[in-house]
């Protein structure tokens, strides 16, 4: 049905939209209910238009249906008798006529026989209906009028009820489909490696999760709504018109292929314009994300005017793209209206000629088997008018579906990405780390970037605390990120207890690793749940014990209004930097990792908090391997060895005393940070 309403090339360009559609089709009972209710709306739509016939042929002539059926039977029987007499007379003439005239007479006899057969069939139908009409329908013209109006009203009420049901089911399918798609999109996005987030940025993801998903949801809703109901309404009217005179209907619809061709030409342009507009919307999300996320910097450097200009430029660009879409969309409705008017105009001219002249042929082509009555022709016109209203509504549907198709392409473009870090086909069981972390010949470069690590060979025995120091950009954090397999080395291997980390499931590997970073990440949840994030199945008692070990229990109980049930706020905004860091440390303590990675964890906290964190670490790092990325003297004191890096390479390694004596780079770094 949809292919009848929309061009073939458009349907072929909507493969991703069909993938989203299949999510809705899983809810079979809702789909069946939606189709049946839409079908009921369509049938009642055509049936209500069908009341034109009894109004014109019966009521307006001052008759009841009983009088009408009796008169029609008598009239049709007389017509059949006259036709039979004419056929007999022409047959007699045919036998005596010259050869030159026989062909014309035979043609007349053939046409009269066809018309007589059609009238005979109509007579049989009337004779079959007469007992039912006399038994159940009114005897007076006014009572007949009341009945017709009552049927029209009841049909309208029932149609409206089915329309309500159809709309509710349409919205249900729309929201169920987008609900499933959001979950799939979120699940797929969480599986992606860190580089995928760095390449696209959160603004791009948010744009596709919100704006694009809304456009796709609107398309799904329209598909199960207007795009289903309106073609069915058109079909009901076309079937009714075809039942009256199918040849006249075909003649009237000759212009439809031309309109379909022109709409098809617009399809690609509309979809491309919508895709560009969605890309521009993602740029608006980027400006908003950067401005609001860095509002402190914006205000500190008094750049409010500049940010307003940036936002205004992106908005104007989106406006230009939206107006281009509007111009394309504006062409669709005139096309459908011109098509509808042309169809009705052809029907009026051809039908009026047949009725006024009581003909069955037009330009030598047979249009019907028996002449049309005025009532039949008016009903035919009414049904064609009934087609034009759904066609007008479908002009809006086309633009929405193209917008939804463009959104589906953008959404599935991200969903179809394969993560660079994935489970191996036959994963090795990851036992708790007990022996050695080894980096052998490791080299690493970010996509389309210069090499960050060059020829790293390193062994870290279990239980050792290794500090990594070096200038900014030398590869310290990148090296640490290879151990939990946030990235895979370009060359070389990372081994834990002799097993390549690529042979383990990332989930199993990371289950024994705890990470505390410079930028503490807390969620807008309770303190209890933020600590429990390190081990979701932990009991309340275990969470409190971890907080005690991290020296966070005292301020949680004494300084926070609701203790462990206090909401941390977005990004932990209701807590100080030291409080956030201790909660983050408690989260790592609760996880009880075999490997602990501290990435500049104390660089942004006050001296008091730093001392507390160091006391915690001095006890906690025992019996586990610890990697400390830092320049602070107090943190370096926790390390058994210190690794010095420069330009992606290991320059030196040893204790603080050894490096102070033998490494000029380490002395310079140490002096710089000591002075700071």
C-alpha positions as CSV (number, residue, x, y, z in Angstrom):
1,X,0.0,0.0,0.0
2,X,2.8,2.4,0.9
3,X,4.6,1.7,-2.3
4,X,1.4,2.7,-4.2
5,X,1.6,6.1,-2.5
6,X,5.3,6.8,-2.6
7,X,7.7,6.3,-5.4
8,X,9.9,3.2,-5.7
9,X,13.2,5.1,-5.4
10,X,12.1,6.7,-2.2
11,X,11.2,3.3,-0.7
12,X,14.7,1.9,-1.7
13,X,16.4,4.9,-0.1
14,X,14.8,4.1,3.3
15,X,16.6,1.0,4.3
16,X,17.7,2.3,7.7
17,X,14.2,3.6,8.4
18,X,12.9,0.0,7.7
19,X,15.3,-1.3,10.3
20,X,13.7,1.0,12.9
21,X,10.3,0.0,11.5
22,X,11.1,-3.7,12.3
23,X,11.4,-2.8,15.9
24,X,7.8,-1.6,15.9
25,X,6.6,-4.7,14.0
26,X,7.7,-6.9,16.9
27,X,4.6,-5.7,18.8
28,X,2.3,-7.8,16.6
29,X,-1.0,-7.3,18.5
30,X,-0.6,-3.6,18.5
31,X,0.3,-3.6,14.8
32,X,-2.7,-5.8,14.0
33,X,-5.0,-3.6,16.1
34,X,-3.6,-0.5,14.3
35,X,-4.2,-2.0,10.9
36,X,-7.7,-3.2,11.6
37,X,-8.7,0.2,13.2
38,X,-7.3,2.0,10.2
39,X,-9.1,-0.3,7.9
40,X,-12.3,0.3,9.7
41,X,-11.8,4.1,9.4
42,X,-11.2,3.7,5.7
43,X,-14.3,1.6,5.1
44,X,-16.5,3.9,7.1
45,X,-15.0,6.9,5.3
46,X,-16.1,5.5,1.9
47,X,-19.4,4.3,3.3
48,X,-20.3,7.8,4.6
49,X,-19.6,9.2,1.2
50,X,-21.8,6.5,-0.2
51,X,-24.9,8.1,1.4
52,X,-24.8,10.6,-1.4
53,X,-26.6,8.1,-3.6
54,X,-29.8,7.6,-1.6
55,X,-29.9,11.4,-1.0
56,X,-29.9,12.1,-4.8
57,X,-31.7,9.1,-6.2
58,X,-34.3,8.5,-3.5
59,X,-34.9,11.3,-1.0
60,X,-34.5,14.3,-3.3
61,X,-37.1,12.7,-5.7
62,X,-39.7,12.4,-2.9
63,X,-39.5,8.7,-2.7
64,X,-38.9,6.1,-0.1
65,X,-36.5,3.2,-0.7
66,X,-39.5,0.9,-1.1
67,X,-40.9,3.1,-3.9
68,X,-37.5,3.4,-5.4
69,X,-36.7,-0.3,-5.6
70,X,-40.2,-1.0,-7.1
71,X,-39.8,1.7,-9.7
72,X,-36.2,0.6,-10.5
73,X,-37.3,-3.0,-11.1
74,X,-40.2,-1.8,-13.3
75,X,-38.0,0.6,-15.3
76,X,-35.2,-1.9,-15.7
77,X,-37.5,-4.7,-16.8
78,X,-39.1,-2.4,-19.4
79,X,-35.6,-1.4,-20.6
80,X,-34.6,-5.1,-20.9
81,X,-37.8,-5.8,-22.9
82,X,-37.2,-2.9,-25.2
83,X,-33.6,-4.0,-25.7
84,X,-34.8,-7.5,-26.5
85,X,-37.3,-6.2,-29.0
86,X,-34.6,-4.0,-30.7
87,X,-32.2,-6.9,-30.8
88,X,-34.8,-9.1,-32.5
89,X,-35.6,-6.4,-35.0
90,X,-31.9,-5.8,-35.8
91,X,-31.3,-9.5,-36.1
92,X,-34.1,-9.7,-38.8
93,X,-32.5,-6.7,-40.6
94,X,-29.1,-8.4,-40.4
95,X,-30.3,-11.4,-42.3
96,X,-31.7,-9.3,-45.2
97,X,-29.1,-6.5,-45.2
98,X,-26.4,-6.2,-47.8
99,X,-22.9,-7.3,-46.8
100,X,-21.7,-3.7,-46.5
101,X,-24.2,-3.0,-43.7
102,X,-24.0,-6.3,-41.9
103,X,-20.9,-5.3,-39.9
104,X,-22.5,-2.2,-38.5
105,X,-25.7,-4.0,-37.6
106,X,-23.8,-6.8,-35.9
107,X,-21.9,-4.2,-33.9
108,X,-25.2,-2.6,-32.7
109,X,-26.6,-6.0,-31.7
110,X,-23.4,-6.8,-29.8
111,X,-23.6,-3.5,-27.9
112,X,-27.2,-4.0,-27.1
113,X,-26.6,-7.5,-25.9
114,X,-23.8,-6.3,-23.6
115,X,-26.1,-3.5,-22.2
116,X,-29.0,-6.0,-21.8
117,X,-26.8,-8.4,-19.9
118,X,-25.7,-5.6,-17.6
119,X,-29.3,-4.5,-17.0
120,X,-30.3,-8.1,-16.4
121,X,-27.6,-8.5,-13.7
122,X,-28.8,-5.2,-12.1
123,X,-32.4,-6.4,-12.2
124,X,-31.4,-9.6,-10.4
125,X,-29.7,-7.7,-7.7
126,X,-32.8,-5.4,-7.2
127,X,-35.1,-8.3,-7.1
128,X,-32.9,-9.9,-4.5
129,X,-32.9,-6.8,-2.3
130,X,-36.6,-5.9,-2.6
131,X,-37.9,-8.3,0.1
132,X,-35.3,-7.0,2.5
133,X,-36.1,-3.4,1.7
134,X,-39.8,-3.9,2.1
135,X,-39.3,-5.8,5.4
136,X,-36.9,-3.5,7.2
137,X,-36.8,0.0,5.6
138,X,-39.3,3.0,6.1
139,X,-42.2,3.5,3.8
140,X,-42.3,7.3,3.6
141,X,-39.8,9.7,2.1
142,X,-39.2,11.7,5.3
143,X,-38.6,8.5,7.3
144,X,-36.2,7.4,4.7
145,X,-34.4,10.8,5.1
146,X,-34.2,10.3,8.8
147,X,-32.8,6.8,8.3
148,X,-30.1,8.0,5.9
149,X,-29.1,10.9,8.2
150,X,-29.0,8.5,11.2
151,X,-26.9,6.0,9.3
152,X,-24.5,8.9,8.4
153,X,-24.3,10.1,12.0
154,X,-23.8,6.6,13.4
155,X,-21.1,5.9,10.8
156,X,-19.4,9.1,11.7
157,X,-19.4,8.4,15.4
158,X,-18.1,4.8,14.9
159,X,-15.5,6.1,12.5
160,X,-14.4,8.6,15.0
161,X,-14.1,5.9,17.7
162,X,-11.9,3.8,15.4
163,X,-9.9,6.9,14.6
164,X,-9.2,7.5,18.3
165,X,-8.2,3.8,18.7
166,X,-6.0,4.1,15.6
167,X,-4.3,7.2,16.9
168,X,-3.6,5.7,20.4
169,X,-2.2,2.5,18.8
170,X,-0.1,4.6,16.4
171,X,1.5,6.5,19.3
172,X,2.0,3.3,21.2
173,X,4.0,1.8,18.3
174,X,5.9,5.0,17.8
175,X,7.0,5.2,21.4
176,X,7.7,1.5,21.7
177,X,9.9,1.6,18.6
178,X,11.9,4.6,19.7
179,X,12.1,3.2,23.3
180,X,13.8,0.0,21.9
181,X,15.9,2.0,19.5
182,X,17.2,4.3,22.3
183,X,18.1,1.3,24.4
184,X,19.9,-0.3,21.5
185,X,21.7,2.9,20.6
186,X,22.7,3.5,24.2
187,X,23.9,-0.1,24.6
188,X,25.9,0.1,21.4
189,X,27.4,3.4,22.3
190,X,28.6,2.2,25.7
191,X,30.3,-0.7,23.9
192,X,32.4,1.7,21.8
193,X,36.0,2.4,22.8
194,X,37.2,5.8,24.1
195,X,38.5,6.9,20.8
196,X,35.0,6.9,19.3
197,X,33.8,9.4,22.0
198,X,36.8,11.6,21.3
199,X,36.3,11.6,17.6
200,X,32.6,12.5,17.7
201,X,32.2,14.3,21.0
202,X,29.2,14.1,23.3
203,X,27.4,16.9,21.4
204,X,27.1,14.7,18.3
205,X,25.8,11.8,20.4
206,X,23.3,14.1,22.2
207,X,22.1,15.5,18.9
208,X,21.4,12.0,17.6
209,X,19.9,10.8,20.8
210,X,17.5,13.7,21.0
211,X,16.8,15.7,17.8
212,X,17.4,12.9,15.3
213,X,15.5,10.3,17.5
214,X,12.5,12.7,17.7
215,X,12.5,13.1,13.9
216,X,12.6,9.3,13.5
217,X,9.9,8.8,16.1
218,X,7.7,11.3,14.3
219,X,8.2,9.4,11.1
220,X,7.3,6.1,12.7
221,X,4.1,7.7,14.2
222,X,3.1,9.1,10.9
223,X,3.8,5.8,9.1
224,X,1.4,4.0,11.4
225,X,-1.0,6.9,11.4
226,X,-1.6,9.0,8.3
227,X,0.6,6.9,6.0
228,X,-1.5,3.8,6.9
229,X,-5.0,5.4,7.2
230,X,-5.0,7.8,4.3
231,X,-4.0,5.3,1.6
232,X,-6.6,2.9,3.0
233,X,-9.2,5.7,2.8
234,X,-8.1,6.4,-0.8
235,X,-8.3,2.7,-1.6
236,X,-11.9,2.5,-0.2
237,X,-13.0,5.4,-2.3
238,X,-11.1,4.2,-5.4
239,X,-12.7,0.7,-5.0
240,X,-16.1,2.4,-4.7
241,X,-15.5,4.6,-7.8
242,X,-14.2,1.6,-9.7
243,X,-17.3,-0.4,-8.8
244,X,-19.4,2.4,-10.4
245,X,-17.2,2.8,-13.5
246,X,-13.7,1.5,-13.5
247,X,-12.8,2.6,-17.0
248,X,-13.8,6.2,-16.2
249,X,-11.7,5.9,-13.0
250,X,-8.6,4.9,-15.0
251,X,-9.2,7.8,-17.4
252,X,-9.4,10.2,-14.5
253,X,-6.2,8.9,-12.9
254,X,-4.0,9.2,-16.1
255,X,-2.3,12.2,-14.5
256,X,-1.2,10.3,-11.4
257,X,2.0,8.8,-12.8
258,X,3.3,12.3,-13.8
259,X,2.7,13.6,-10.2
260,X,4.4,10.5,-8.8
261,X,7.4,11.1,-11.1
262,X,7.7,14.8,-9.9
263,X,7.4,13.8,-6.3
264,X,10.1,11.2,-6.8
265,X,12.4,13.8,-8.1
266,X,12.0,15.8,-4.9
267,X,12.7,12.8,-2.7
268,X,16.5,12.8,-2.8
269,X,16.7,16.6,-2.4
270,X,14.4,16.6,0.6
271,X,16.4,13.8,2.3
272,X,19.7,15.5,1.7
273,X,18.4,18.8,2.9
274,X,17.1,17.2,6.1
275,X,20.5,15.4,6.7
276,X,22.3,18.7,6.4
277,X,19.9,20.4,8.8
278,X,20.4,17.6,11.3
279,X,24.2,18.0,11.0
280,X,23.7,21.7,11.7
281,X,21.6,21.0,14.7
282,X,24.5,18.9,16.1
283,X,26.7,22.0,15.7
284,X,24.2,23.9,17.8
285,X,24.5,21.2,20.5
286,X,28.2,21.6,20.3
287,X,28.1,25.4,21.0
288,X,25.7,24.9,23.8
289,X,27.7,22.1,25.4
290,X,30.9,24.1,25.2
291,X,29.4,27.4,26.4
292,X,27.5,25.8,29.4
293,X,30.3,23.4,30.3
294,X,32.9,26.2,30.3
295,X,30.6,28.9,31.7
296,X,33.2,29.8,34.3
297,X,35.8,30.5,31.6
298,X,33.3,32.4,29.5
299,X,32.4,34.7,32.3
300,X,36.0,35.0,33.5
301,X,37.2,36.2,30.1
302,X,34.0,38.3,29.5
303,X,33.3,36.4,26.3
304,X,29.5,36.3,26.6
305,X,29.1,38.4,23.4
306,X,31.4,36.1,21.5
307,X,29.4,33.0,22.6
308,X,26.2,34.8,21.6
309,X,27.7,35.5,18.2
310,X,28.8,31.8,17.8
311,X,25.3,30.6,18.8
312,X,23.7,33.1,16.5
313,X,25.8,32.0,13.5
314,X,24.9,28.3,14.0
315,X,21.3,29.2,14.4
316,X,21.2,31.2,11.2
317,X,22.9,28.4,9.3
318,X,20.2,26.0,10.7
319,X,17.5,28.5,9.7
320,X,18.9,28.5,6.1
321,X,18.8,24.7,6.0
322,X,15.3,24.6,7.4
323,X,14.0,27.1,4.9
324,X,15.5,25.0,2.1
325,X,13.5,22.1,3.4
326,X,10.4,24.3,3.6
327,X,10.8,25.2,0.0
328,X,11.0,21.6,-1.1
329,X,8.1,20.7,1.1
330,X,6.0,23.5,-0.2
331,X,6.2,22.0,-3.7
332,X,4.6,18.7,-2.7
333,X,1.1,20.0,-1.7
334,X,0.6,22.0,-4.9
335,X,1.5,18.9,-6.9
336,X,-1.0,16.8,-5.1
337,X,-3.7,19.5,-5.4
338,X,-3.1,20.0,-9.1
339,X,-3.3,16.2,-9.6
340,X,-6.5,16.1,-7.6
341,X,-8.1,19.0,-9.5
342,X,-7.0,17.5,-12.9
343,X,-8.4,14.1,-11.9
344,X,-11.8,15.6,-10.9
345,X,-11.9,17.9,-14.0
346,X,-11.3,14.9,-16.4
347,X,-14.0,13.0,-14.5
348,X,-16.5,15.9,-14.7
349,X,-16.1,16.3,-18.4
350,X,-16.1,12.6,-19.3
351,X,-18.8,11.7,-16.9
352,X,-21.1,14.6,-17.8
353,X,-20.8,13.6,-21.5
354,X,-21.8,10.0,-20.7
355,X,-24.8,11.0,-18.5
356,X,-26.1,13.9,-20.6
357,X,-26.0,11.9,-23.8
358,X,-26.8,8.5,-22.1
359,X,-23.8,7.0,-23.8
360,X,-21.7,4.1,-22.8
361,X,-18.7,5.0,-25.1
362,X,-16.3,7.9,-25.2
363,X,-14.3,8.5,-28.3
364,X,-15.2,5.0,-29.5
365,X,-13.9,3.5,-26.3
366,X,-16.4,1.6,-24.1
367,X,-16.5,3.3,-20.6
368,X,-19.4,1.3,-19.0
369,X,-21.8,-1.5,-19.8
370,X,-25.0,0.6,-19.1
371,X,-25.5,4.4,-19.1
372,X,-24.8,6.1,-15.8
373,X,-27.5,7.8,-13.8
374,X,-27.0,11.3,-12.3
375,X,-27.0,9.7,-8.8
376,X,-24.3,7.3,-9.8
377,X,-22.2,10.0,-11.4
378,X,-22.5,12.3,-8.3
379,X,-21.5,9.4,-6.1
380,X,-18.5,8.8,-8.4
381,X,-17.6,12.5,-8.0
382,X,-18.0,12.3,-4.3
383,X,-15.7,9.3,-4.0
384,X,-13.1,11.1,-6.1
385,X,-13.4,14.0,-3.8
386,X,-13.0,11.5,-0.9
387,X,-9.7,10.5,-2.5
388,X,-8.4,14.1,-2.8
389,X,-8.5,14.8,1.0
390,X,-6.3,11.8,1.9
391,X,-4.0,12.7,-1.0
392,X,-3.7,16.2,0.4
393,X,-2.8,14.8,3.9
394,X,-0.3,12.5,2.3
395,X,1.7,15.5,1.0
396,X,2.7,16.2,4.5
397,X,3.5,12.6,5.2
398,X,6.0,12.5,2.4
399,X,8.2,15.2,3.9
400,X,8.0,13.7,7.4
401,X,9.1,10.3,6.1
402,X,12.0,11.8,4.3
403,X,13.1,13.6,7.4
404,X,12.7,10.3,9.4
405,X,14.7,8.5,6.8
406,X,17.6,11.0,7.1
407,X,17.4,10.7,10.9
408,X,17.5,6.9,10.7
409,X,20.6,7.1,8.4
410,X,22.4,9.3,11.0
411,X,21.4,7.1,13.9
412,X,22.3,3.8,12.3
413,X,25.5,5.3,11.0
414,X,26.7,5.4,14.6
415,X,25.0,2.2,15.6
416,X,26.7,0.2,12.9
417,X,30.2,1.2,14.0
418,X,32.3,-1.7,15.3
419,X,34.2,-1.0,18.5
420,X,38.0,-1.3,18.2
421,X,38.1,-2.9,21.6
422,X,36.0,-6.0,21.7
423,X,35.8,-9.5,23.2
424,X,38.2,-12.0,21.6
425,X,36.5,-15.0,19.9
426,X,37.8,-17.4,22.6
427,X,38.6,-15.3,25.7
428,X,41.2,-16.5,28.2
429,X,39.8,-16.6,31.7
430,X,41.2,-13.7,33.7
431,X,42.6,-14.7,37.1
432,X,43.3,-12.0,39.7
433,X,46.7,-10.4,39.0
434,X,49.5,-11.9,41.1
435,X,52.7,-11.8,39.1
436,X,53.8,-9.2,36.6
437,X,52.6,-6.5,34.3
438,X,54.7,-6.5,31.1
439,X,54.8,-4.0,28.2
440,X,56.9,-5.5,25.4
441,X,57.9,-3.4,22.4
442,X,54.8,-1.2,22.8
443,X,54.2,1.6,20.2
444,X,51.0,3.6,20.0
445,X,49.5,6.3,17.8
446,X,46.0,7.8,17.9
447,X,44.0,7.6,14.7
448,X,45.5,10.0,12.1
449,X,48.0,11.3,14.7
450,X,51.7,11.1,15.5
451,X,53.1,8.3,17.5
452,X,52.7,8.9,21.2
453,X,54.6,5.9,22.6
454,X,57.8,4.5,21.0
455,X,59.4,1.2,21.9
456,X,58.2,0.9,25.5
457,X,59.6,-2.1,27.3
458,X,58.6,-2.3,31.0
459,X,58.0,-4.9,33.8
460,X,56.0,-4.0,36.9
461,X,56.1,-6.8,39.5
462,X,53.0,-7.5,41.5
463,X,52.8,-5.3,44.7
464,X,55.0,-2.6,43.3
465,X,54.1,1.1,43.4
466,X,55.4,2.7,40.2
467,X,55.3,6.4,39.7
468,X,55.4,7.9,36.2
469,X,56.7,11.4,35.6
470,X,57.4,13.5,32.6
471,X,56.5,16.7,30.8
472,X,53.0,17.3,29.5
473,X,52.2,15.2,26.4
474,X,55.0,12.7,26.8
475,X,52.6,9.7,26.9
476,X,52.2,9.1,30.7
477,X,48.4,8.7,30.7
478,X,48.4,6.9,27.4
479,X,50.8,4.3,28.8
480,X,48.5,3.8,31.8
481,X,45.4,3.6,29.6
482,X,46.9,0.6,27.7
483,X,46.7,-1.6,30.9
484,X,42.9,-1.5,31.3
485,X,42.8,-1.8,27.5
486,X,41.1,1.5,26.8
487,X,43.3,1.4,23.7
488,X,45.3,-1.3,22.0
489,X,48.9,-0.7,21.2
490,X,49.7,-0.2,17.5
491,X,52.7,-2.6,17.9
492,X,53.8,-4.8,20.8
493,X,52.0,-6.4,23.6
494,X,50.6,-5.6,27.1
495,X,50.7,-8.7,29.3
496,X,49.3,-9.4,32.7
497,X,50.8,-12.4,34.4
498,X,52.0,-13.6,31.0
499,X,48.5,-13.2,29.3
500,X,48.0,-10.7,26.5
501,X,45.2,-8.3,27.6
502,X,43.7,-8.7,24.1
503,X,43.1,-12.3,24.9
504,X,40.8,-11.4,27.8
505,X,37.3,-10.0,27.9
506,X,37.6,-6.3,28.6
507,X,34.9,-6.7,31.3
508,X,36.9,-9.4,33.1
509,X,40.2,-7.4,32.8
510,X,38.8,-4.1,34.1
511,X,37.0,-5.9,37.0
512,X,40.4,-6.1,38.8
513,X,41.5,-2.5,38.0
514,X,40.6,0.6,40.0
515,X,41.1,4.1,38.5
516,X,41.2,7.5,40.3
517,X,41.7,10.4,37.9
518,X,42.4,14.1,38.2
519,X,38.9,15.0,37.1
520,X,36.7,13.2,39.6
521,X,33.5,11.9,38.0
522,X,30.5,11.7,40.3
523,X,26.9,11.2,39.2
524,X,23.8,13.1,40.2
525,X,23.0,10.4,42.7
526,X,23.4,9.7,46.4
527,X,26.8,9.5,48.0
528,X,26.0,5.9,48.8
529,X,25.4,5.0,45.2
530,X,28.4,6.9,43.9
531,X,30.7,4.9,46.2
532,X,28.8,1.7,45.3
533,X,29.5,2.4,41.6
534,X,32.8,0.6,42.1
535,X,31.0,-2.6,43.1
536,X,27.3,-2.5,42.4
537,X,26.4,-5.5,44.6
538,X,28.1,-4.2,47.8
539,X,26.1,-4.0,51.0
540,X,25.6,-0.7,52.9
541,X,28.0,-1.9,55.5
542,X,30.7,-2.6,52.9
543,X,30.2,0.9,51.4
544,X,30.6,2.6,54.8
545,X,33.7,0.5,55.6
546,X,35.2,1.7,52.3
547,X,34.4,5.3,53.2
548,X,36.1,4.9,56.5
549,X,39.2,3.5,54.9
550,X,39.2,6.5,52.5
551,X,38.7,8.9,55.5
552,X,35.4,10.1,54.0
553,X,33.0,8.7,56.6
554,X,33.5,11.6,59.0
555,X,32.6,14.4,56.6
556,X,29.8,12.4,55.0
557,X,28.1,11.8,58.4
558,X,28.9,15.2,60.0
559,X,28.9,17.7,57.2
560,X,26.4,16.5,54.7
561,X,22.7,17.1,55.4
562,X,21.5,13.6,54.6
563,X,24.7,11.7,55.2
564,X,25.1,8.8,52.7
565,X,21.7,9.7,51.1
566,X,22.9,13.2,50.2
567,X,22.6,13.9,46.5
568,X,25.9,14.9,45.0
569,X,24.5,17.1,42.3
570,X,25.5,17.2,38.6
571,X,29.1,16.2,38.3
572,X,29.3,16.3,42.2
573,X,28.7,20.1,42.2
574,X,27.4,20.1,45.7
575,X,30.7,18.8,47.1
576,X,34.1,20.4,47.4
577,X,37.0,19.1,45.4
578,X,38.6,17.3,48.3
579,X,35.2,15.7,49.2
580,X,34.7,14.5,45.6
581,X,38.2,13.0,45.5
582,X,37.8,11.1,48.7
583,X,34.5,9.7,47.5
584,X,36.2,8.7,44.3
585,X,39.0,7.0,46.4
586,X,36.3,5.2,48.5
587,X,34.9,3.9,45.3
588,X,38.3,2.5,44.3
589,X,38.8,1.0,47.8
590,X,35.4,-0.7,47.7
591,X,36.3,-2.3,44.4
592,X,39.5,-3.8,46.0
593,X,41.4,-3.9,42.7
594,X,44.5,-5.9,42.1
595,X,45.8,-3.0,40.0
596,X,45.3,0.6,41.0
597,X,45.9,3.5,38.6
598,X,46.1,7.1,40.1
599,X,46.3,9.7,37.3
600,X,47.2,13.1,38.9
601,X,44.6,12.2,41.6
602,X,45.7,14.9,44.1
603,X,46.7,17.7,41.7
604,X,43.5,19.7,42.3
605,X,42.8,19.2,46.0
606,X,43.7,21.2,49.1
607,X,46.7,20.3,51.2
608,X,44.6,18.9,54.0
609,X,42.7,16.6,51.6
610,X,46.0,15.6,49.9
611,X,47.5,14.5,53.3
612,X,44.4,12.4,54.0
613,X,44.5,10.8,50.6
614,X,48.2,10.0,51.0
615,X,47.5,8.3,54.4
616,X,44.8,6.2,52.8
617,X,47.1,5.3,49.9
618,X,50.0,4.4,52.1
619,X,47.9,1.6,53.6
620,X,45.8,0.7,50.6
621,X,48.5,0.2,48.0
622,X,50.0,-2.8,49.9
623,X,49.3,-6.2,48.2
624,X,48.3,-4.7,44.9
625,X,50.1,-3.1,41.9
626,X,49.9,0.6,41.8
627,X,50.7,3.1,39.0
628,X,50.9,6.7,40.1
629,X,51.0,9.5,37.5
630,X,52.2,12.5,39.4
631,X,54.8,15.2,40.0
632,X,54.1,15.9,43.6
633,X,56.9,15.1,46.1
634,X,54.5,13.7,48.7
635,X,53.0,11.2,46.1
636,X,56.4,10.2,44.8
637,X,57.3,9.1,48.3
638,X,54.7,6.3,48.0
639,X,56.5,4.9,45.0
640,X,58.9,2.0,45.0
641,X,60.3,3.1,41.6
642,X,59.9,6.2,39.4
643,X,59.6,6.0,35.6
644,X,60.8,9.1,33.7
645,X,59.3,9.6,30.2
646,X,60.0,12.1,27.4
647,X,58.6,12.2,23.9
648,X,56.9,8.8,24.3
649,X,60.0,7.0,25.4
650,X,61.3,5.7,28.7
651,X,64.3,7.9,29.6
652,X,65.2,6.5,33.0
653,X,63.8,4.4,35.9
654,X,64.8,4.0,39.5
655,X,64.2,5.3,43.0
656,X,64.0,9.0,43.8
657,X,67.6,9.0,45.2
658,X,68.9,7.2,42.1
659,X,67.2,9.5,39.7
660,X,68.2,12.6,41.6
661,X,71.8,11.6,41.1
662,X,71.7,10.2,37.6
663,X,68.8,11.8,35.6
664,X,69.1,15.5,34.5
665,X,65.5,15.4,33.2
666,X,64.2,14.1,36.5
667,X,66.1,16.7,38.5
668,X,64.7,19.5,36.3
669,X,61.1,18.2,36.5
670,X,61.4,17.8,40.2
671,X,62.8,21.3,40.8
672,X,60.1,22.8,38.6
673,X,57.3,21.3,40.5
674,X,59.0,21.8,43.9
675,X,59.2,25.6,43.0
676,X,55.6,25.6,41.9
